[in-house]
Amino acid sequence: MSLHVAFIPDGNRRWARAHAMVPWEGHAVGAKGFRPLLRCAIENGVTHLSVWCASRSNLTKRPTQEVKFLYKVLEEYFDSLHDAPEIHEHRVRVTVIGAWEEFQPPSLIASIKRIQDETRKYDDVHLTIFDAYDGITEMTDAVAAIAEAKAKDPSLVVTPDLIKSNLYTADLPPVDLAIRTGGEPHWSGGFMMWDIANSHFHFSEKLWPDFKDEDFVAALNEFKNRERRQGA
């Protein structure tokens, strides 16, 4: 049985300010905490872990110095996955979704392509990283693709399955539990908007660098004890 958890890891910059650091240095601290959470997810039966690491607006509207630092953090993170025991021992397929090839430097693009190629045949656990992504663009692209297909074949019937097949997340199951850290109980940029239609939500008051294994386990246990009525 699959268990799909999606993360919006919010609060890196606020954490850095609270610790008298340059705001974007929080990204580096936050990135270091993600591999332990991946191991925790595997140990607790999560088969699909999705995380939004950067939106399009993060990469186009924030200061150039911060974006360059974020690229460096991302490259170091993807480089660390190549020899990560949890990736290969647990056959974790790493997939990166978004316009990362459009926005990011060649060395980072190469690192992303390498880890995707190395893990392409793995299928036990799926780690999906959303990079230069936003859900509104994903849905717009899906609608455009379906409109083009219908123009070629007017008999085409638009169904939920057809919509899903045209999303970036076509190969992912629906999200069971969506977690946002940072103490702000709202969603952002339409993140996985189709896939969270029937999800449960967990909003943590903790900033992302302070969100640890025990917080993740507590969120999972709370979710497992909820009644899932699916609209019934």
Secondary structure, DSSP 4 states (H G I P E B T S, - for coil): ---EEEEE---HHHHHHHTTS-TTHHHHHHHHTHHHHHHHHHHTT-SEEEEEEEEHHHHHHS-HHHHHHHHHHHHHHHHHHTT-HHHHHTTEEEEEESSHHHHS-HHHHHHHHHHHHHHTT--SEEEEEEEEE-HHHHHHHHHHHHHHHHHH-TTPPP-HHHHHHTSTTTTSPPPSEEEE-SS-----TTTTTTTTTT-EEEE-SS-GGG--HHHHHHHHHHHHTS---TT-
